[in-house]
């Protein structure tokens, strides 16, 4: 795989299809954070790192579409299958060789996330790279080759849902970032307060 230093050939996917169970069932991506929808902050952060963004959402489709990117939904949006169902929808809609994935509720992720993941994939010749810090792993922040689609379809068809196990099966490369606070996510209504 050639070295990737620019967003060219990388689609970004923002996962916003969750049930919002920690915020009273609200659609987390649309909750107000610093005067704007939470996903707008994530979109601002991801857009410079890729050449196209799509949003994975299972409700409030028109509101997400109004932000500009195309919106995709889970193959079966009525059966909540977790983040990997959103990744599957993203891969099915991805026209580039690489797909960068981030959640909608961590708006301060590193500005060089995609570049560092791409570099690690190139060096290790791995089909997937994911973020970590010295504190913990952050598997939902990942970059994968589009060709992992059949492996994901098989994994989900077997009833599996754990992101980390799927990444282990693919011999994914872990990329360590220095700042744990960059990956903090908004999980409660109190987290939305300035």
C-alpha positions as a printed Julia matrix, in Angstrom:
194×3 Matrix{Float64}:
   0.0     0.0    0.0
   1.49    3.4   -0.92
   2.27    5.96   1.76
  -0.66    8.24   2.5
   0.13   11.78   3.63
  -2.98   13.58   2.4
  -6.73   13.05   2.7
  -6.83   11.86  -0.92
  -8.45    8.47  -1.19
  -9.83    8.46   2.37
 -13.51    8.66   3.26
 -14.44    9.66   6.8
 -17.33    8.07   8.69
 -18.92    9.61  11.79
 -20.85    7.09  13.87
 -24.08    8.69  15.11
 -26.42    5.7   15.07
 -26.44    4.87  18.77
 -29.44    4.68  21.07
 -28.28    7.45  23.4
 -29.0     5.33  26.46
 -26.66    7.39  28.66
 -28.4    10.64  27.72
 -31.98    9.54  28.27
 -32.49    8.09  24.79
 -31.7    11.38  23.05
 -29.92   11.38  19.71
 -26.49   12.22  21.07
 -25.04   13.7   17.9
 -27.76   16.36  17.8
 -27.44   17.46  21.43
 -26.19   21.01  21.87
 -22.53   21.34  22.87
 -21.0    24.82  23.08
 -23.95   26.21  21.14
 -23.89   23.74  18.23
 -24.88   20.11  17.67
 -22.21   17.79  19.05
 -21.71   16.18  15.65
 -20.93   19.58  14.09
 -17.78   19.76  16.23
 -16.8    16.23  15.16
 -17.47   17.11  11.53
 -15.21   20.17  11.81
 -12.45   18.01  13.24
 -12.7    15.18  10.69
 -13.31   17.08   7.45
  -9.73   18.41   7.0
  -8.36   14.89   7.55
 -10.29   13.16   4.74
 -11.57   13.98   1.29
 -15.23   13.09   1.94
 -17.37   12.53   5.04
 -20.44   10.38   5.52
 -22.58   10.06   8.64
 -23.99    6.82  10.0
 -27.38    7.53  11.62
 -30.55    5.56  12.24
 -32.93    8.38  13.17
 -33.33   12.1   12.51
 -31.89   11.49   9.05
 -33.01   14.88   7.68
 -31.29   16.77  10.51
 -28.03   14.95   9.86
 -28.32   15.37   6.1
 -28.78   19.13   6.62
 -25.18   19.24   7.86
 -23.98   18.43   4.34
 -22.54   14.91   4.27
 -24.41   11.91   2.89
 -26.17    9.85   5.57
 -26.19    6.05   5.68
 -28.16    3.78   8.01
 -27.58    0.31   9.38
 -28.63   -2.53   7.12
 -31.3    -3.27   9.76
 -31.7    -0.02  11.75
 -34.42   -1.54  13.96
 -32.09   -4.12  15.5
 -29.35   -2.28  17.35
 -26.14   -4.11  16.5
 -23.72   -1.53  17.83
 -20.96    0.51  16.21
 -19.84   -2.25  13.85
 -23.23   -2.08  12.13
 -22.46    1.57  11.4
 -19.0     0.62  10.16
 -20.61   -1.94   7.85
 -22.97    0.71   6.44
 -20.0     3.01   5.94
 -17.94    0.38   4.14
 -20.88   -0.47   1.89
 -21.1     3.22   0.91
 -17.38    3.91   0.71
 -15.95    4.54  -2.76
 -12.35    5.02  -1.62
  -9.72    2.47  -0.63
  -9.7     3.63   2.99
 -12.37    4.49   5.56
 -11.58    6.52   8.7
 -14.09    6.03  11.52
 -14.77    8.24  14.55
 -17.7     8.47  16.98
 -19.91   11.58  17.06
 -19.37   12.16  20.77
 -15.6    12.78  21.01
 -15.13   16.17  19.38
 -11.5    16.76  20.44
  -9.82   13.75  18.84
  -6.34   14.42  17.41
  -6.09   16.64  14.35
  -3.53   14.19  12.96
  -5.51   11.05  13.79
  -6.02    9.86  10.22
  -2.49   10.68   9.1
  -0.91    8.72  11.97
  -3.22    5.75  11.49
  -2.48    5.72   7.75
   1.26    5.86   8.34
   1.09    2.94  10.78
  -0.94    0.91   8.3
   1.63    1.6    5.59
   4.6     0.65   7.75
   3.0    -2.52   9.14
   1.09   -3.45   5.98
  -1.97   -4.01   8.19
  -5.54   -3.77   6.87
  -6.65   -1.72   9.87
  -5.19    0.63  12.48
  -6.82    1.91  15.66
  -6.01    4.5   18.31
  -4.78    3.99  21.85
  -3.02    5.93  24.59
  -0.85    4.77  27.47
  -4.08    4.65  29.51
  -6.35    2.53  27.27
  -7.29    1.56  23.75
  -9.84    3.48  21.66
 -10.84    0.93  19.01
 -13.74    2.94  17.56
 -11.18    5.46  16.28
  -9.89    3.48  13.34
  -8.78    3.5    9.74
  -9.43    0.43   7.63
  -9.03   -0.74   4.09
 -12.31   -1.14   2.25
 -11.35   -4.73   1.48
 -12.08   -5.72   5.11
 -15.79   -5.56   4.24
 -16.26   -9.34   3.71
 -14.49  -10.1    6.99
 -16.81   -7.7    8.83
 -19.89   -9.17   7.16
 -18.8   -12.66   8.26
 -18.03  -11.5   11.8
 -21.46   -9.88  12.2
 -23.23  -12.85  10.59
 -21.73  -15.04  13.32
 -23.43  -12.85  15.92
 -20.29  -11.07  17.11
 -20.37   -7.36  17.99
 -17.11   -6.51  19.82
 -14.95   -4.11  17.84
 -11.69   -5.1   19.53
 -12.16   -8.82  18.82
 -12.79   -8.12  15.15
  -9.7    -5.92  14.99
  -7.66   -8.68  16.63
  -8.85  -11.15  14.0
  -7.52   -8.79  11.33
  -4.14   -8.35  13.07
  -4.83   -4.63  13.3
  -2.04   -2.29  14.34
  -2.39   -0.21  17.5
  -1.26    3.42  17.22
  -0.43    5.17  20.49
  -1.3     8.85  20.86
   0.07   10.98  23.72
  -3.09   12.66  25.03
  -5.86   10.61  26.64
  -8.04   13.71  27.02
  -8.28   14.0   23.21
 -10.44   10.88  23.22
 -12.83   11.85  26.02
 -16.42   11.34  24.97
 -19.64   13.04  25.96
 -21.6    10.46  27.93
 -23.93   12.36  30.24
 -25.99   15.56  30.09
 -23.48   17.09  32.54
 -20.69   16.52  29.98
 -22.51   18.85  27.6
 -22.21   21.8   29.95
 -19.48   24.39  29.15
